[in-house]
């Protein structure tokens, strides 16, 4: 008789743990949302809301696209306010991140089309498009698939070519259906705040994370189960989407300035920025010696200068 009682006890424990996990994950999500409410405007595209922050009231239009595991807040910390001194800056939450609704099909090309329409409805005309990290892939997809809707391109630490490294372990766990159902709620519910803060800081290596960045960025918003699922799936599906764009790079005909750090271990310069700028006729590569992945924050002046160069070459000043 011991085995039926043991099995029943284990099942009861699993149910209690599951309920506690889902409850805690939901509570943490609601807490993060209360702390980081929408701070921009909403526009609707095909029945889906896009949240975006608009800064500045004069000059050429610039769109900033954030990377994986983030939101518009990643770029409104310092880059958007600096650019807003002489540009009109549009910073959307990518679909499914921050306060933007998710898309049923969220390839980088689909995201580019969705965001292009969103910022157009918000007033952006022929913008310069800057994308950081995964957002750089979305920006490149925008240039490839929607030519004529942007005046220049600034990929920053952006993936643009295929790579051999395996998918990081976190995404190997959280991207498959079983991981989406089981692992994501566990991580969302039980990750200690100190661990989360440390993961954000690690992305800045070998540079230090700026004071106040983590608090502004709001990593608790990224830890929401829905956002984690979208992020993991997008990251797992990225490589073939980029590979489909590569044959079209040589036909890009717009000013491009790419920035990349030589110490970037997340998106390698020699695999991505070098071949991209060698293929695109109008592309210039700015190499930042000793800098890691978070170029928009650790090389703020150089990032703004890249936008300035693109604006001048595009005749926007």
Long-range contacts (C-beta under 8 A, 24 or more apart in sequence): 20-189, 21-185, 21-186, 21-189, 21-190, 22-185, 22-189, 24-189, 24-190, 25-185, 25-188, 25-189, 25-224, 25-225, 28-188, 28-189, 28-220, 28-223, 28-224, 29-188, 29-220, 29-223, 29-224, 29-225, 29-226, 31-220, 32-218, 32-220, 32-221, 32-223, 32-224, 33-221, 33-224, 35-218, 35-220, 36-73, 36-218, 36-220, 36-221, 38-99, 39-76, 40-72, 40-91, 41-122, 42-99, 43-118, 43-121, 43-122, 44-121, 45-114, 45-117, 45-118, 45-121, 46-114, 48-95, 48-100, 48-101, 48-102, 48-103, 48-114, 49-99, 49-100, 49-101, 50-92, 50-93, 50-95, 50-100, 50-101, 50-114, 50-115, 50-118, 51-92, 51-93, 51-98, 51-99, 51-100, 52-90, 52-91, 52-92, 52-93, 52-118, 52-119, 52-122, 53-80, 53-89, 53-90, 53-91, 53-92, 54-88, 54-89, 54-90, 54-91, 54-122, 54-123, 55-80, 55-81, 55-83, 55-84, 55-88, 55-89, 55-91, 56-83, 56-84, 56-85, 56-86, 56-87, 56-88, 56-89, 57-88, 58-86, 58-88, 59-86, 59-87, 59-88, 59-317, 60-87, 60-88, 60-127, 60-128, 60-151, 60-311, 60-314, 60-316, 60-317, 61-87, 61-88, 61-89, 61-90, 61-119, 61-123, 61-124, 61-125, 61-126, 61-127, 61-128, 62-87, 62-88, 62-89, 62-90, 62-127, 62-128, 62-129, 62-130, 62-307, 63-89, 63-90, 63-91, 63-92, 63-115, 63-119, 63-124, 63-127, 63-128, 63-129, 63-130, 63-150, 64-89, 64-90, 64-91, 64-130, 64-131, 64-132, 64-135, 65-92, 65-94, 65-115, 65-129, 65-130, 65-131, 65-132, 65-135, 65-136, 65-138, 65-139, 66-91, 66-93, 66-94, 66-97, 66-132, 66-135, 67-131, 67-132, 67-133, 67-134, 67-135, 67-136, 68-133, 68-134, 68-231, 68-234, 68-235, 69-222, 69-231, 70-97, 70-217, 70-222, 71-97, 71-98, 71-99, 71-217, 71-218, 71-221, 71-222, 72-98, 73-98, 73-216, 73-217, 73-218, 73-221, 74-132, 74-217, 75-132, 75-296, 76-216, 77-210, 77-212, 77-213, 77-216, 77-217, 77-297, 78-210, 78-296, 78-297, 78-300, 79-296, 79-297, 79-300, 79-303, 79-304, 82-300, 82-304, 83-304, 83-307, 87-128, 87-307, 87-311, 88-123, 88-124, 90-119, 90-122, 90-123, 90-124, 90-127, 92-118, 92-119, 94-135, 94-138, 95-230, 96-226, 96-227, 96-230, 96-231, 97-221, 97-222, 97-227, 97-230, 97-231, 98-221, 102-226, 102-230, 106-230, 106-233, 106-234, 107-141, 107-237, 107-241, 108-134, 108-137, 108-138, 108-140, 108-141, 108-238, 108-241, 108-242, 108-245, 109-141, 109-144, 109-145, 109-241, 109-245, 111-138, 111-141, 112-138, 112-139, 112-141, 112-142, 112-145, 112-146, 113-142, 113-145, 113-146, 115-142, 116-142, 116-146, 116-149, 116-150, 120-149, 126-150, 126-151, 127-151, 128-152, 128-153, 128-154, 128-307, 128-310, 128-311, 128-314, 128-316, 129-153, 129-154, 130-154, 130-155, 130-156, 130-303, 130-306, 130-307, 131-155, 131-156, 131-158, 132-156, 132-157, 132-158, 132-295, 132-296, 133-157, 133-158, 133-159, 133-266, 133-267, 133-293, 134-159, 134-234, 134-235, 134-238, 136-160, 137-238, 137-241, 137-242, 140-245, 140-276, 141-241, 141-245, 143-252, 143-254, 143-256, 144-245, 144-248, 144-249, 144-252, 147-252, 147-253, 147-254, 150-254, 151-254, 151-255, 151-310, 151-314, 151-316, 152-254, 152-255, 152-256, 152-257, 152-310, 152-311, 152-313, 152-314, 152-316, 153-252, 153-254, 153-255, 153-256, 153-257, 153-310, 154-256, 154-257, 154-258, 154-259, 154-303, 154-306, 154-307, 154-310, 155-256, 155-258, 155-259, 155-273, 155-276, 156-258, 156-259, 156-260, 156-295, 156-296, 156-303, 156-306, 157-259, 157-260, 157-261, 157-264, 157-266, 157-267, 157-293, 157-294, 157-295, 158-258, 158-260, 158-267, 158-272, 158-273, 158-276, 159-238, 159-242, 159-267, 159-272, 160-242, 160-245, 160-246, 160-249, 160-272, 160-273, 160-275, 160-276, 161-242, 161-246, 161-271, 161-272, 161-275, 161-276, 162-239, 162-242, 162-243, 162-246, 163-239, 163-268, 163-271, 163-272, 167-235, 167-236, 168-235, 170-232, 171-232, 171-235, 171-236, 174-228, 174-229, 174-232, 175-232, 175-233, 175-235, 175-236, 179-232, 180-229, 180-232, 180-233, 184-225, 184-228, 184-229, 184-232, 185-225, 187-223, 187-228, 188-223, 188-224, 188-225, 188-228, 191-223, 196-220, 196-223, 203-266, 203-292, 203-293, 203-294, 204-292, 204-293, 204-294, 204-297, 204-298, 205-265, 205-292, 206-263, 206-290, 206-292, 207-291, 207-292, 207-294, 207-298, 209-294, 210-297, 210-298, 213-297, 249-276, 249-279, 249-280, 250-279, 250-280, 250-281, 252-280, 252-281, 252-282, 252-283, 253-281, 253-282, 254-282, 254-314, 255-282, 255-309, 255-310, 255-313, 255-314, 256-280, 256-282, 256-283, 256-284, 256-310, 257-283, 257-284, 257-285, 257-286, 257-306, 257-307, 257-309, 257-310, 258-283, 258-284, 258-285, 258-286, 259-285, 259-286, 259-288, 259-295, 259-299, 259-302, 259-303, 259-306, 260-285, 260-286, 260-287, 260-288, 260-295, 261-287, 261-288, 261-289, 261-290, 261-291, 261-292, 261-293, 261-295, 261-298, 261-299, 262-287, 262-288, 262-289, 262-290, 262-291, 263-290, 263-291, 263-292, 264-291, 264-292, 264-293, 264-295, 265-292, 265-293, 266-292, 266-293, 267-293, 282-313, 284-309
